[in-house]
């Protein structure tokens, strides 16, 4: 692992990364700034274009560790940029996008053309766009959009170079909305000369965790002692989790597997976990696993606390921090995970309570994300 400190969209970020981690993978999978798209991953198509020290660069062939001390701006960091605002409007008016996959990188390059070549004609614009491939538009609308901004924009010396005076855009789990249970595990401070790598080489921002956190509260109409005994029985808990299978238990070490699907996509995670129980009815779980087909890696930790609101009821509070790396990380976005976690927690709690009360529950269904999300949506729409 290699330590790296850089500034992303105005925020100081530090992390420990494998040396061959590309900048595109870092901003997408670690910071969840998915506006940077990956296409060819060979530096040819330009979909991954972002700014490194104000210059357009291919993030799919730039190593994150090579960007030590650099200022990186993704398309999210240019939301309030005055030229980007004009370009977005022009791309819309001139039909400069269709599927939109190339658009973030195309906009970053277009902004550079407008700022660097205020007198560019159509031929020069096409030459400058040679490194950004679009398979939909034929480029006619894109060229017209850039020409439109070149005609309408103020002269370069009157354009503010700062991308925005607004607060920096969120990283990772930040900003999912008021009341959200998903949040980053640590603070990310705005960059300034006192803590940025550029301002003081001797000072590095603290290494941060961008892993999102979710919290779920489960209620049982069962006394605390009964639930606590059940929590210390991994085999019983595994029987209540859809798609889960416990393979072995050795003291506090568990191995198992989890199968899930979303439409035609299937994942089979195999992994291990360590569980710790404390006398005050709290504990922790730490584990990780991998889907062998996609090489997606899942790492997580959870704290749990059991309390008794009344002698006949109990309440379990779970706080889970997770990290999903790999092709299936696209399913790890905050709103999806929150909806899935809430529905899964309800399903597990109902199955466990039925077993503890002596009611034979139906066999748990396979862990299929789409039906779970549809049930969640139905409850939200109809209040049940």
N, C-alpha and C positions, 0 to 999 in steps of 0.2 A: 504494500500500500504506500501511496505517496501523498503527502500533505499538500494541499493547494489552497491559496486564498486569492479571491478575485472579487470584482464588483459586478453584480448582475442586476440590470435595471435599477441602478442607484442604491442597491443594498450590498453591504459587505457579506460575503459568503465564504466559509471555509469548510473543507471536507477532506476526508482520507479516501483516496480512490485508487483502484488498480491503475498502473501507469498507462495502459493502453485504452483507457476510457475516453471515448470521443466526446467532444464538447456537446454535440447534439444529444447523445445519450444522457449526459449529465443534466442538461437543462430540461430534458423531457422526463426522464425517469426519476431523478433525484429532486428536482425543483418543480416538477409537474407543469412546466411551461410548454404545453404541447402545441402552441402556435407554430413552433419550428417543426416543419415536416421533414420526414425522411423518405427519399425516393430511391435513387440509384445507390447511395452510400459509397460512391466512388468519386464524388466531387464533380460530376458531369451535369446533372439535371438542374442544380441550383435551388431545389425546393427547400433546402436546409439553410439558406443564406441568412445570416444575421450580421450584426456589427461587432467587430473587435477593435477597440480604440478608434471608433467612428468610421472604420473602413469595412465594406462588405467582405465577408469571408464565408467559406464553406465549412460549416460546423461538423459535417460528417467525416471530414478528413483532418480536423484540427483536434489534437489531444487536449483534454481539459487541463492536464498538468503542465502543458506548454503555455497555458494562458495565465500563469502565475502573475499576479499584480495587474492584469489587464482589466479594462472596462468593457463589459459585454452588454449589448442591448438586443433583446429578442423583439419580435413583433409586438408582444404585450407591453414592452417598455416604451414603445413609440405611439401608444394610444392617443396621447395628447399633443404629439408633435405637430406643429402647424403645417408643415409640408405634407406629412402623412395624412392629415385631415383632408387636405385638398385632393390628394391622390385617391383616397377612398371614395370621395364623392365623384371624382372624374371616372374612376374605374366603373362605378355604378352607372353613371350617365352614358358612358361610351360602350357599355357592354364588354368590359375588358376582362371578364371572368365567366367561367361556366361551372365546372366541377369545383373549382376553388382550391384544389390541392397545391398548385404551384403559386397561388396568390401571395401568401406571406413572404416567400423569398422574392417574388417578382416585385412586390411593393418596396422591399428594402433596397433592391437594385434601382428601382425607379426613383426613389428618394435621392439616392446617390447621383443619378443622372441630373436631376433637377438642380441639386446644390452645386455640382461640379461643372456642369455643361449648360449654362443658362441659354446658350444660343444654338443648342443642338437641333439639327433638322431630322427628318424622318429616317434618312439613311444612317445617320450617326446613332440615333436611338436604337435602331435595329442591330447595329454593330455592338453597342453596349449590352444589349439584351441577349447576345449570342450564348451566354453562359446560363441562361434561365430558360428551360424548355417548357413549353405549354402544348399539350396534345389536344386541346379543345378549341381555342379561339382563332387560331391562324394569325395571332398577334396584331391584327388590324385594329381592334378595339383598344388593345394595350398601348400601341403606339399613339393612337389618337388621344388617349387619356393623358399620357405624359406630355404630349404637345399642348393639350388644353391647360395643364398646370403651368407649363413654361410660359404660356401667354398670360395667364391670370395671376401668377404669383408676384409678390413684391420683389424688388431687386435683391440680390443675394446679401448685400451689405445691410439690408434692413430686416433680414430674417433672423430671429433669435436662434442661436445654435443649441441652446438647451432644449432637450426634447420636451420638457414639461415642468411646470411649477407645481403640478398636482403631486400628491403623495405617490411614492413608488408603488407599482402594481404588486399584488400579493404573490408570494411564493408558496409552493407546496399547498398545505391544507388551509392557508389563511383565506379569509374573505369568502367563505362558502355561504355566508348570509347570517343575519341576526338569529341568535338562538341555536346556531349550528353546534353540533357536538364534535365536529371534525375540526381539528386545529393542529398546527405544528407542535412538535414536542419541545421546542425551545424558541426563544426570541431571535429574530434576525434584525439587527440594528441598522438604521440608515447609514450609508457610508458618509464619512466626513474625514477631514485631514487628520484627525486625532486617532482614528481607528482603521483607516483604509490602508491597504498595502502600499499604495503610492505615496501617501503622506508620511508614513513612518515605517521604514523597512524593519525596524526592531519590534513592531507591534503587529500581531496577527489577530484578526477577530477570532473568537472562540469557535472551535469546531461545533457545528450545529447538527441537530437531527431534524431532517425534514419529513420524518415519518409521521403521517397523520394519526390522530387518536380519536377513538369513539368510546362513548360511555352508554351502557345499557343497564336498566334497573328491572329486575325480575321479581315478581311478587308471587308468593306461594301461600295457599290456605292450609299450611302444614307447619307444625312447631319447628322452631330453630334447630333443636337437637336432631330431629329426624332428617332435615335437609343437610345439616353438617355431616352426618354420618354418610349420607348418599354422596356428597361431594368428594368424600375420601374413597369412593369406590369407582375407579376409572372405567371398569367394565360396564357398570350401570350407566354412567354418563355417556359412554360411546354408543350404547344402545338407543339413546334418545336423540342422537345427532344424525340427521339424514346424510347418507353417503359415507359415514365414518365406519372404520373397522379397526379395533384395537388388536395389535399383533402380539405385543409382549409387555410385561410389567416387571421391572426389577427395582425394588425399593421405590425411589422417586423418579426413576427413568422410565419413560414410556416410548414405545414405537408404534406407529400406525399408519393408516392411509386414509385419504379422503377423495371421493370421486364426485365431480360436479360437471354440469353441462349448461351451455347457453345456446339453444338451437342446435346446429350441427357441430358446434365447438365443444369438445370434451377435454377435461383435464383430470389427471390422476396424480395427486400429490402423495408422496411417501416421505416420511420424516420422523423426527424424534422430538421429545419434549421433556422438560424437567419440572416437577411440581413440588412446591413447598407449602406446607400447612403450618399455621401458627395457633397457639392456644387461645388467642383472642378472636377466633373465627375469621381470620383473614389469611390470605395466601397469595402466591404468585405462580404463574406458569410462563415458561420461556421455551420457545421451540422454533424449528425451521424445517422446511421441506422443499422438495423440487418436483415439478412435473417433468417426467423424463422425455415426453414427446416434444414439448416446446422449450425445455430448459428454463422455464419460468421459475424463479426462486422466490419463496415466501418465507419471511421471517417475522416473528411477532412475539410480544410479551403481554401479559395481562396481570392485573392485580384484582383480587376479588375480596369483598367484605360482606359478611352475613350478619344481619341484625334482626331483632324481633320487635316489630311495631306493637304487637300484642302477643300474649302467651300462646295463642293458637295460630299465629301467622308469622311469616318470615320474609325478609327482603334481601335480595342478593344484588349488589352493585358491582358491575364489571367495567373496568377501564382497560381498553385494548389499544396497544400501539402496534402498527403493522408496517411492513415494507414489502412491496411487490415489484420485482425486477424481471423484465423480460417481455416477450410478446403479449402475454396476458395482462400486462400492467395497464393496458387501455381500459380494463374493467375495474381498475382500482381507484377511479375518481370518486371524490367525496360523496356526491349525491347518490351514486349507485351503491357505494359501500354502506352508507347510512341506511338506505331503504332495505338492502339485503340483510344487514345485521339485525335490524329491528324485527323483520319477519322471521328470520332464523331463530333469534332469541325467543320469540313467542312460541314458535313450534317446539323448541327444545324444552322450554319451561312447561308447556302443556303436557308433553310426553312424560317428563320427569314427575310432575305432580300426580298424573294418573297412576304411575307405577307406585308412588309412595302412598297413595290413598287406597291402593289395592284394586284399582280399576284397570282392567287389561286394555292398554292403548293399542290402536292399530299399528302395524309395522310402520316405522318411519319411511316416508317416500324418499326416492333418490333426490340428491341435492341438485335441483334444476333451477337456475337463477331466474329464468323468464317467468315460470309460474309463480315463484315467490314475489317477484316484482309486480305481476299482474294482480295478485291477491292484495298486495299493499296498496296499489292504485284503486282497487275496488273499495277497500275499506275507507280510503281517503275520500272517494267520491260519494259514497253512500253512508258514511259514518258508522261502519260496522266491519 
